[in-house]
Amino acid sequence: MRKVAIVFQSNNGHTAVLAEAVKRGVESNAGTEAILIPVSAAGEHAHVLDAAEAIIFGAPTFMGNVPAEFKQFMDSTASVWLKQGWRNKIAAGFTCSACWSGDKLNTLVQMAIFAAQHSMLWAPLGMMPGNCTSAGSQSDLNRVGGFLGAMAQANADQDADVAPPQADRDTAEHLGKQVADIVHRLTYGAR
């Protein structure tokens, strides 16, 4: 059984909804288990992170970057970084903001640089953008148009039962499947 850890922060439930979708995507690949780890409990689950073949990072975009609690988690991994304990693990990321841009790309870039410092292998979303022509719609997968990871938009005044919309949830699920497929490909070879 291949293990994928999903470390996430969610302040109002939107990113947690995406984390659940990523988990579904990971587990759609037989022989892969996903473990959800709220960032506040990451220290207690260090052994899970160390044993996982992949770690997917998720956080809301706040003030153009990851929130302080997620940054504290990143900083707390300095001892893992020093011994390169996550070397060659697969990494990926997802984020959500209230604004359409919300500087989500900057959040994913910070996650990707963090992964690179740990000598991890970054997995992109692996999906063409949706909603970028007149034939597109808000229901398209990857409607926000990200490549580096899954990006979602959720109105700040909406509860997590309606936001982010289904298209963004499905895009996050695709990211989970993408990571699981890469883990299996690197573990078992091309099929």
C-alpha positions in Angstrom: 0.0 0.0 0.0 1.4 3.4 -1.0 0.9 6.2 1.4 0.2 9.9 0.5 0.1 12.5 3.3 -2.0 15.6 2.8 -0.9 18.4 5.2 -3.4 21.2 5.1 -4.6 24.3 6.9 -8.2 25.4 6.7 -9.5 28.5 8.5 -13.2 28.5 7.4 -13.6 25.0 5.9 -12.9 25.8 2.2 -9.4 24.3 2.1 -10.6 21.3 4.2 -13.2 20.5 1.5 -10.4 20.6 -1.1 -8.2 18.3 1.1 -11.1 15.8 1.2 -11.3 16.0 -2.6 -7.6 15.5 -3.0 -7.9 12.4 -0.7 -10.7 10.9 -2.9 -8.4 11.4 -5.9 -5.5 9.7 -4.3 -7.6 6.8 -3.1 -9.1 6.4 -6.6 -5.8 4.7 -7.5 -6.0 1.1 -6.0 -3.2 0.4 -3.6 -2.9 4.0 -2.4 -4.0 5.4 0.9 -4.3 9.1 1.8 -3.8 10.4 5.3 -5.3 13.9 6.1 -3.2 15.8 8.6 -4.3 19.2 9.8 -1.2 21.5 9.9 -1.9 22.0 13.6 -1.3 18.3 14.2 1.7 17.8 11.8 4.2 17.5 14.6 2.3 14.6 16.1 2.3 12.9 12.6 6.0 13.4 11.7 6.3 9.6 11.4 3.5 9.6 8.8 5.2 12.3 6.8 8.5 10.5 7.0 7.0 7.2 5.8 4.8 8.6 3.0 5.8 8.3 -0.6 4.3 11.7 -1.3 3.2 14.8 0.6 0.6 17.1 -0.7 0.5 20.6 0.8 -2.7 22.6 1.1 -3.4 26.1 2.5 -5.5 29.1 1.9 -3.9 32.0 0.2 -3.8 34.8 2.8 -2.3 38.2 2.0 -0.7 36.7 -1.1 1.0 33.7 0.7 0.5 30.8 3.0 -1.0 31.8 6.4 1.3 32.1 9.4 0.3 28.7 10.9 1.3 26.9 7.7 4.6 28.9 7.5 5.3 27.8 11.1 4.9 24.2 10.0 7.3 24.8 7.1 9.8 26.3 9.5 9.4 23.5 11.9 10.8 21.0 9.3 14.3 22.4 9.5 15.7 19.3 11.1 14.1 17.1 8.4 15.6 19.5 5.8 19.1 19.3 7.4 19.2 15.5 7.0 17.2 15.6 3.7 14.7 13.2 5.1 12.1 13.9 2.4 14.5 13.6 -0.5 12.9 12.2 -3.6 9.4 12.1 -2.2 6.7 13.4 -4.5 5.2 16.8 -3.5 2.3 18.8 -4.8 0.1 21.7 -3.6 -3.4 23.2 -3.6 -4.7 26.5 -2.4 -7.9 28.6 -2.2 -8.6 32.3 -1.9 -11.7 34.5 -1.9 -10.5 36.7 -4.8 -10.2 35.3 -8.3 -6.5 35.9 -8.4 -5.8 36.4 -4.7 -2.2 35.8 -5.6 -2.7 32.0 -5.4 0.2 31.4 -7.7 2.5 32.9 -5.1 1.3 30.4 -2.5 2.0 27.5 -4.8 5.4 28.9 -5.7 6.2 29.1 -2.0 5.1 25.5 -1.5 7.1 24.4 -4.6 10.3 26.1 -3.3 9.8 24.6 0.1 9.5 21.2 -1.5 12.6 21.9 -3.7 14.6 22.8 -0.5 13.7 19.4 0.8 14.8 17.8 -2.5 11.3 16.6 -3.2 10.0 16.1 -6.7 7.1 18.5 -7.5 4.1 17.2 -9.4 2.1 19.7 -11.4 -1.7 19.7 -11.8 -1.3 17.9 -15.2 -4.4 19.4 -16.7 -5.1 22.1 -19.3 -6.9 25.2 -18.1 -10.7 25.4 -18.4 -12.9 28.4 -18.9 -10.3 30.2 -21.1 -12.3 30.5 -24.3 -15.8 31.6 -25.2 -16.8 28.0 -25.2 -15.7 27.6 -21.6 -17.8 27.8 -18.4 -17.5 28.1 -14.7 -18.2 24.4 -14.5 -14.9 23.5 -16.3 -12.2 21.7 -14.4 -9.2 23.9 -13.7 -11.5 26.9 -14.2 -9.0 29.1 -12.4 -6.3 28.1 -14.9 -3.5 26.8 -12.7 -0.6 24.5 -13.8 1.7 24.4 -10.7 -1.1 23.0 -8.5 -4.8 23.1 -7.9 -6.2 26.6 -7.4 -9.7 27.2 -6.1 -11.8 30.3 -5.5 -14.4 30.4 -2.7 -16.4 33.5 -1.7 -15.5 34.5 1.8 -19.1 34.9 2.8 -20.1 31.4 1.7 -20.0 28.2 3.9 -17.9 25.2 2.9 -21.0 23.3 1.9 -21.4 25.5 -1.2 -17.9 26.9 -1.7 -15.6 26.2 -3.4 -17.8 25.1 -6.3 -17.8 21.6 -7.6 -15.5 22.3 -10.5 -12.8 23.3 -8.0 -13.4 20.3 -5.9 -13.2 18.1 -9.0 -9.9 19.8 -9.9 -8.5 19.1 -6.5 -9.6 15.4 -6.9 -7.7 15.4 -10.2 -4.6 16.6 -8.4 -4.8 13.7 -5.9 -5.2 11.2 -8.7 -2.3 12.8 -10.5 0.0 12.4 -7.5 -1.1 8.8 -6.9 -0.4 8.0 -10.5 3.0 9.5 -10.3 3.8 7.6 -7.1 2.8 4.3 -8.7 4.7 5.1 -11.9 7.9 5.8 -10.0 7.4 2.9 -7.7 6.3 0.2 -10.2 7.4 1.7 -13.5 5.4 2.8 -16.5 2.3 0.7 -17.2 
